[in-house]
Amino acid sequence: MSTIDVSKVLSYALEREREGFAFFSGHAEKAKHAAVVGVFRRLAEEEQGHIRYVEHLIATHGGQSPSGAEPMATGHDASFFSERAVSEMIEQTTAEAMVPDLPVLRMAFLIERDLAEFYDSTAERAEGETRQALQRLAGWEREHERLFKTIHDRVFAEYSGMPWGG
């Protein structure tokens, strides 16, 4: 097993989490549909938690004494991201209204998948607490990946079945 430079991995992770926060919070302001706005706002909040978690890991790894309890130790609110919640959200709206947000939903899915793959591959080369932390981060990103894939695919399926020309 090759070793990793934990400091570099965590610095890279922190930058990607910050980019995720900027993406979700920025698109929450631009999204056309209220349900999509709500999802992006919630994900922006979670990305802030990821940022605090990675900052905690950096402080701990650097020998600093982190302030307070470990951030995000309890994980995400799984009910918000359940397939049922997503399904109900889409059923309560019209797919047509969400169509302008399809490219952004697809991009969100790809961002989350890419970050989850980074965490997974890096965790394979890490050991101990670093491995566990990276696996935790990968799990959180996989939740987000599934959420966006479900929303995107469901809205796209409805959109592609709509009659053309009104």
N, C-alpha and C positions, 0 to 999 in steps of 0.2 A: 504494500500500500504506500503510495507516495504521500508525503506530508504536505500540508498547506500552510501558508502564511496567514494565520488567523487574523492578524491586524488588517491585512489587505482585503481579505474576504469580508470582514465586518465593515470596513470603510466602503467597499463597493456596495454591499447590501444596504447600508445607510443611504447612499446616494440613490439607489433604485427605489427604496421606500419613499424617499422625499419626492422623487419624480412621480411615483404612483399617487401620492397625496396631491401634488400639483395637478396631475391629469384629472383625478376624480373631482377635486374641488372646482377646477376650472370648467369641466364639462357639466357639473351640477348647475352652474350658472347659465350654460348655453343650451342644455337639452330642451327639446320641444315638449316633451310629455312629462306630466307630473310624476308618474310612477318611476320613470327613468331618473328624474331629478332626485327623487327620494332614495333610490338605490345608490346613486353616485354620492349623495351626501353621507349616507351611512358608511359607504366604503372609504370615503375621505376620513371619517372619524376613526375607522379601524386602521387606516394607514398611519394616522397619528400615533395610535397605540403601537404599531409595528416600529415606528421611528423611536419611540421611547424604549421599547424592548431592545432594539439593536444598540441604542445609546447606552443602555444598562450593560449589555454584553461588552461593549467597548470599554466602558469604565472598569468593569470587573476584570477583563482581560489585561488592561493596562495597570492593574494593581491599585486602582483608585477605589475609594469606598463609595459605592453608589448610594444616593440618598433615597430613603424610603424603601417600600417593598418592591419586589420584582414586578415591573409593569406587565400587563397582559397575561398574568399567571393563570387566570381562569379561562382564557380563550375567548371565543366568540359566542354570541347569542345564536345558537344553532337554529332556533325557530325562525329567525328572520330569513335565513338562507335555505330553508327547507324547500324541497320541490313543490310541496303543497302551497307554501306561501307565494312562491313565484307563479305557480299556476293560477292561484286566486287573483294575484295582481294583474296578470294578463287577461283573465276572464272578465275582470271588472273594467277593462278598457277596450278600446278598439285597436287592433293591430295597425290599422291604417294611420292612426294618430302617432304611432311609434315608429313608422317607416323612416322619417328623417333621422332618427337616432340609430338606425341599423349599422352604419359604418363605425360609429363610435362604440357601439356595443361589441362589434367584432374586434376593434382595436383593443378594447378593455380586456376581452377574452385572451387575445394574443399576449398582451403585457403580463397578465397574471400567469399564463402558461409558461412564458419564458422565465419569469422569476421563480416559479415553482421548480422548473427544471434546473435552474442554477442552484437553488438550495439543495435539491435532491442530489445532484452530481457532486456538489462540494461536501455534503454530509457523508457521502461514501468514502471520501478521503480524510475525513476528520475523525477525531477520537473523543471519547468521554462527554463532558458537558457541552463542548462545542458541537459535537455531532447531534446531541439531543436538541440543542437550541436550533440548529439548522433544519432538523427534521420537523420541529414545531412550526418554524416559519414556512417550510414547504407545505405542511398540512393546511395552514391558514390560507396560503395562496391557492392551493388546490380547491378549497371551498369557494373562493372567489371565481376561479376558473370555471367551475361547474355552474355557478350562478349565471355568469355571463353567457356561457354556451347555451344553457337552457333558455334564457330569455331571447337571445339572438335567434336560435334555431326555431323557436316557437313563433316568434313574430315573423321571421322570414317565411316560414311554411304558410302562414296565413296570408302574407303579402303575395307570395308567388301564386296563390290560388285565387286571388281577386280578379274580377273581370277588368280588362284593359279598356280605357277610353270612357269610363264612367258609366 
